[in-house]
Structures are given as structure tokens and as C-alpha cells.
Amino acid sequence: MKILLLGKSGQVGFELKRSLSLLGDIVAPNRHELDLEKLDAVNDFVNKTKPDVIVNAAAWTDVDGAETNKNLTLRLNTVLPALLATYAKENQCKLVHYSSDYVYPGTGTQAWSEESKTSPINYYGVTKLESDQAIENSGSDYLIFRTSWVYSARRNNFMKTMLRLAESKRELSIIDDQIGSPTTARLIAQTTVLALHSNLKTGVYNLAAKGHVSWHQFAESIFTKAKLFDFDSVLEKINAIPTREYPTPAKRPLNSRMNVSKLESALNITIPSWEDELADTLEEYLEKK
Ligand SMILES: NC(=O)c1ccc[n+]([C@@H]2O[C@H](COP(=O)([O-])OP(=O)(O)OC[C@H]3O[C@@H](n4cnc5c(N)ncnc54)[C@H](OP(=O)(O)O)[C@@H]3O)[C@@H](O)[C@H]2O)c1
């Protein structure tokens, strides 16, 4: 099986590059080999590669920057996936794509299911929802995984930001009214491999670690667990603050709880809790630091 992987240098892409090799030959161009903003070049590359499966882990992921870079965000997050879906439909290729908790409205306290109403509250979320809809309408064989609060030992993410700040700051103020499920890039990649191997039925699936926390609780867990790996910090106090005290260019959902039972029953798996995944990721990051 020939797999075309886009976004191999990203958090999820890096883990996919490691795990997908179990399933076949991987073609994984980096940005210099294939600039995904150039859609004609993408079209040529895909037609030349003739993959059996396309795994698209590339995206514009700067949520605040999306508000001021709308054209580019739209091209990468909506037009590119739509183009890939058209190729997939016309060439009996399977498309795997990653979407976001940001397609949901972010209100209330119920965990979102795949049938929940969608209503994004920022531009990044709009482009992720539009890509989901374009893929669903393409008639292709696809898997869309809606994930949330992604982190890993690589690139920029909340875990790494917390550890960096704790080396120089005695006090931090962290939001405690946004609730979600921190999810490792490794869990996403492993589940993707399992889904492809099991020939998971085409559709949209929520894919996030079980359980949920606020960013403030997540930060506390990061520091508590990091101490077990001899992490040195000057941090003395973490204040809990509401979202309104930390204004950002893009609005953030307060409720990112995800119901993953559809995926669990379709694959006959038990998705681990975010707490189970944190220690391994911390250890990996602190050891290579
Ligand atoms: N991060 C989260 O918290 C989160 C939450 C929910 C859903 N998701 C979704 O999960 C997926 C993976 O996210 P992630 O966190 O792994 O993303 P990431 O770490 O930001 O990686 C994005 C990838 O896209 C590539 N890329 C962007 N623009 C490109 C261009 N013009 N040409 C070539 N490559 C380009 C990047 O390449 P470079 O290294 O060259 O920049 C990188 O490999 C995305 O679909 C994202 O929307 C993420």
C-alpha cells in the first residue's frame, strides 16, 4: 500500500511518520519539497504519486493568526482537503483527515458527539468545519478524526509552554473555565493506524483522550508529574483565571468535552484517559531536552 502523508513535521505528522510504516510505503514530502499553499503543485504531486491512501496532517493551526490570515487559512484548511477529497473520489483512494473540537459551538457542559450541532466560534473553526463538509460531500472513502488540545514532545503546545515558563516565572495565571481533553499526537497516530488496518467504516469520528480538565488543572498536573522526572522550576504559584481575563484575537470555546464512544465501539478499543498519556509525553520531552 502506498501512503501519501502530508504535514510530516507537525505534532501529529511526526508520530504518523513513525507508525504508518507498519502499513506500507510512505511518501512524505516536507514544505520545501511540496508547498501545500500551491494547489496546482499539490495536484501534480498527488497525480504523480498515485497513493492508495492520503493522510492529511497538515493545516494552518495558529488559531489567533487565522483571524488575520484568512486567505491562507482557508486555502490550507478547506481548499486543500477538498482537492484531496476530489482526487480520492476519482481514483479510489482513501482520505484520512484531522478536524477539531472547534467545529462545535463550545457552549454548555455536555460532551460533543459526532451528531451534535456544529457552529464554530472562530475563523479557524469555520475552515475546519468547511473541510469536513467538503470531504463528506465528495463521495470519497474518508475518515475524519475530530481531535482536541493536541500536545507532544515536539513543536509548540501547552505542555511545552508551561514547562518553559516555569523555568523563569515564579507565578502564572492560567484559564480555568475552558474544559477539554488533552490528547497526545501519539494517541492520534496509533488510532489512525488501527483504523486503517481495521478498515474502519467511512465517516466522522471524535478522537480525543478520555476525561476532561481545565487548562489550569492540566497545568497543575504537568508540574506535579514533571517533578517526578526531576524537572527544576522557580514556579511558586499558579492562579486560576477566567477566560475574560486573558483576551485573545480568536474566541475560544469554553466546552471542548468530546464523546468518543462511536470510535471506541467501531474499533472495539478503550481509549486511555489524558492522565495516562501525560507522564510518557513529559518523560519523552524532558529526556531529550
Ligand atoms: N494542535 C491542536 O491542538 C489541534 C486541535 C484540534 C485539531 N487539530 C488538527 O490536527 C491536525 C494536526 O495538527 P498538529 O498540531 O499536528 O499541527 P502542527 O504541529 O501545527 O503541524 C502542521 C503541519 O502542517 C504543515 N504545513 C503547514 N503549512 C504548510 C505548507 N504551506 N506547506 C507544507 N506544509 C505545511 C507544517 O509544516 P512546517 O513544519 O513546514 O510548518 C506541519 O508539518 C490539524 O489538522 C489540526 O487542525 C490540532
The ligand as a MOL file (V3000), in Angstrom:
LIG
                    3D

  0  0  0     0  0            999 V3000
M  V30 BEGIN CTAB
M  V30 COUNTS 48 52 0 0 0
M  V30 BEGIN ATOM
M  V30 1 N -2.8750 21.3400 17.7440 0
M  V30 2 C -4.0970 21.1840 18.2490 0
M  V30 3 O -4.3430 21.4620 19.4500 0
M  V30 4 C -5.2130 20.6310 17.4000 0
M  V30 5 C -6.5110 20.5380 17.9570 0
M  V30 6 C -7.5390 20.0170 17.1690 0
M  V30 7 C -7.2910 19.6100 15.8690 0
M  V30 8 N -6.0400 19.7300 15.3440 0 CHG=1
M  V30 9 C -5.8170 19.3130 13.9450 0
M  V30 10 O -4.9170 18.2010 13.9430 0
M  V30 11 C -4.1130 18.2460 12.7520 0
M  V30 12 C -2.6410 18.1590 13.1190 0
M  V30 13 O -2.3210 19.2530 13.9810 0
M  V30 14 P -0.8420 19.4540 14.5800 0
M  V30 15 O -0.9920 20.0670 15.9240 0
M  V30 16 O -0.0540 18.2220 14.3880 0 CHG=-1
M  V30 17 O -0.2860 20.5990 13.5700 0
M  V30 18 P 1.1600 21.2690 13.5310 0
M  V30 19 O 2.0650 20.6740 14.5430 0
M  V30 20 O 0.9530 22.7570 13.5300 0
M  V30 21 O 1.7040 20.8280 12.0730 0
M  V30 22 C 1.1710 21.3720 10.9100 0
M  V30 23 C 1.8660 20.7290 9.7300 0
M  V30 24 O 1.3660 21.3480 8.5340 0
M  V30 25 C 2.4780 21.7090 7.7340 0
M  V30 26 N 2.2000 22.8500 6.8750 0
M  V30 27 C 1.5170 23.9670 7.1640 0
M  V30 28 N 1.5150 24.7970 6.1060 0
M  V30 29 C 2.2130 24.1620 5.1140 0
M  V30 30 C 2.5600 24.4880 3.7740 0
M  V30 31 N 2.1970 25.6550 3.2180 0
M  V30 32 N 3.2650 23.5900 3.0430 0
M  V30 33 C 3.6660 22.4170 3.6010 0
M  V30 34 N 3.3700 22.0460 4.8520 0
M  V30 35 C 2.6500 22.9190 5.6020 0
M  V30 36 C 3.5640 22.0750 8.7400 0
M  V30 37 O 4.8200 22.0940 8.0900 0
M  V30 38 P 6.0310 23.0010 8.6460 0
M  V30 39 O 6.7150 22.2090 9.7320 0
M  V30 40 O 6.9090 23.2050 7.4620 0
M  V30 41 O 5.4270 24.2730 9.1670 0
M  V30 42 C 3.3800 20.9210 9.7260 0
M  V30 43 O 4.0150 19.7660 9.2370 0
M  V30 44 C -4.5170 19.5290 12.0190 0
M  V30 45 O -5.4950 19.2210 11.0570 0
M  V30 46 C -5.1450 20.3800 13.1020 0
M  V30 47 O -6.0850 21.3200 12.5810 0
M  V30 48 C -4.9860 20.2130 16.0800 0
M  V30 END ATOM
M  V30 BEGIN BOND
M  V30 1 1 1 2
M  V30 2 2 2 3
M  V30 3 1 2 4
M  V30 4 1 4 5
M  V30 5 2 4 48
M  V30 6 2 5 6
M  V30 7 1 6 7
M  V30 8 2 7 8
M  V30 9 1 8 9
M  V30 10 1 8 48
M  V30 11 1 9 10
M  V30 12 1 9 46
M  V30 13 1 10 11
M  V30 14 1 11 12
M  V30 15 1 11 44
M  V30 16 1 12 13
M  V30 17 1 13 14
M  V30 18 2 14 15
M  V30 19 1 14 16
M  V30 20 1 14 17
M  V30 21 1 17 18
M  V30 22 2 18 19
M  V30 23 1 18 20
M  V30 24 1 18 21
M  V30 25 1 21 22
M  V30 26 1 22 23
M  V30 27 1 23 24
M  V30 28 1 23 42
M  V30 29 1 24 25
M  V30 30 1 25 26
M  V30 31 1 25 36
M  V30 32 1 26 27
M  V30 33 1 26 35
M  V30 34 2 27 28
M  V30 35 1 28 29
M  V30 36 1 29 30
M  V30 37 2 29 35
M  V30 38 1 30 31
M  V30 39 2 30 32
M  V30 40 1 32 33
M  V30 41 2 33 34
M  V30 42 1 34 35
M  V30 43 1 36 37
M  V30 44 1 36 42
M  V30 45 1 37 38
M  V30 46 2 38 39
M  V30 47 1 38 40
M  V30 48 1 38 41
M  V30 49 1 42 43
M  V30 50 1 44 45
M  V30 51 1 44 46
M  V30 52 1 46 47
M  V30 END BOND
M  V30 END CTAB
M  END
